[in-house]
């Protein structure tokens, strides 16, 4: 499982945090992520939350950790780990 942050790239013009499962699982019928996270399926498969969304949390630390923990748990379950 890859967990990381990007300063921005060709996919997002702002910083973002991602959780990418490995091996990559089927990108069909993906479960809902903790809001406001979303699945990115073009170029890589990963749960993504943008920097703008993190800054909108009242408690940024708690919101970001909730997203990462939730996305990690979803990916682990989908991988059967």
Order of alpha helices (4+ residues) and beta strands (2+ residues): beta-beta-beta-beta-alpha-alpha
